[in-house]
Amino acid sequence: MEILQKIGIFLIFLGPLVFIHELGHFLVARFFGVKVEKFSIGFGKSLLKFKKGDTEYKFALIPLGGYVKMFGDDPTRAEKLTEEEKKVAFNHKSKFARFWIVLAGPIANFILAYFIYSLLILKGGAVKKFKLAELKETALMSKVGFKSGDIIKKLNGDLIYTQEDIFFLDDLNNNFEVQRANEIVNIETSESVEALLEDYVQNSKYLIQAIVFNENGNKFFLSLEENEILEMSLLEIEERFTGNLYLFDNKKKYHSSLQSNTQEDMFNLLRRARYFVNDLKVAAVMPDSAAQSANLKIDDILIEYNDKPLHSFYDLPIALKEFENNEANLKIIRDGQELDLKITPKKVDERFLIGIQSSMMLYDPGVHTLPSKGILGSLKAGLFKTWRGITKTFEVIMKLFSFDKKVLGSLGGPVAIANMASQSFHIGLEHFFSLMAILSINLGIFNLLPVPVLDGGHILLLGVETILGKPLSEKKLMIVQQTGLFLLLSLMAFVIINDFIRFF
């Protein structure tokens, strides 16, 4: 069922991008009087087709693209055209007309992105907060002044309407406005946004909800206030802890309070009171793992490893690295009772694992309401975002041609796009359409690559024709097209292999 849902979302996501691209070619071709024989969304066997005028319209089985078949666009065609046929044939139109017909597809994709961005900014409304996860001390963001839990609100004076705005607003010197608890803090840095976020991925931990379990598995919310549950992650509560904690039950009603002894931190207070952080509960036990051999079960709560207290699931990898694959004592709580298990971790890819998944409950930062910029302001901001999206995509493509390992490793095919579309759809429609906009830009620029069989290849051949004063010979054109097809198929094979490695 989940796979079918992802496929459905993928079709809803990709369909408009392909349709708009082909519609651009179609409309400009008709404007210049070219006869369009076929307008297809998808490739392969037809699922639905009908004819109107000179054009056959169809939806095909493989939805990974589309095409517009124009009369007379095959220069190797043996039959000679009549004078009347030449009037509606693509290859008998001026170079000016052919240039704009070919360029119209990518331009249509850019227009779609501009339309989406402008509408999102005009709409304003609720947007997911961009709240930083737990930063390690070595994190670049920590070094320039960010703190865990900071909410990025503005970059270089502009509000963050969607998370990719942070890339579009990148400059040589960046000024971030962040909300830290109840105050606004400005952070200035010469570090690029790309460098900050790449390091952030490597040097941060998830923020988890301020939820604990008691020995019987009952859930409680933590707060620093007796009268309300604060909108804070567990980390933020720990940083602001001054000795008192307040617990609220599953219905978010006040339950009880905890008070620390002298010099007792929050985690030791919780342990003394027999409360355990939510990520210490076992969500799944992997088959043929050390955990299965040790008889570890779902809902067990981990409390000690080799007599060392576990305050968080993040403490477990540290303990495993220290004791490696030696047999260890694992203390757990099961059904309110403490049990001691013997466990021997297994080495997998240079790491020591016991084979469990945590019941970690990730903290949801919520949303904040952003104002609309009005019609003119939204149109201006949408144009800026579209242009920055185009320039940023070109920068990535230049890195691709320089064989940058990070860029090559990040390339994704249909499976990656389907996963991103599904995730963004479940986060919210703003994220879904924002992703659609940037993918529309990517599709437009990809088609402008100077590779024969792509729009950019056709434009390149028009340039060659202009320089030579005549089209390439049939033999040379065939070689060029076969080379282009080989390059395109090679790229498709590469991204599909990347998908396979990443997801399977």
Order of alpha helices (4+ residues) and beta strands (2+ residues): alpha-beta-beta-alpha-alpha-beta-beta-beta-alpha-beta-beta-alpha-beta-beta-alpha-beta-beta-beta-alpha-beta-beta-alpha-beta-beta-alpha-beta-beta-alpha-beta-beta-beta-beta-beta-beta-alpha-alpha-alpha-alpha-alpha-alpha
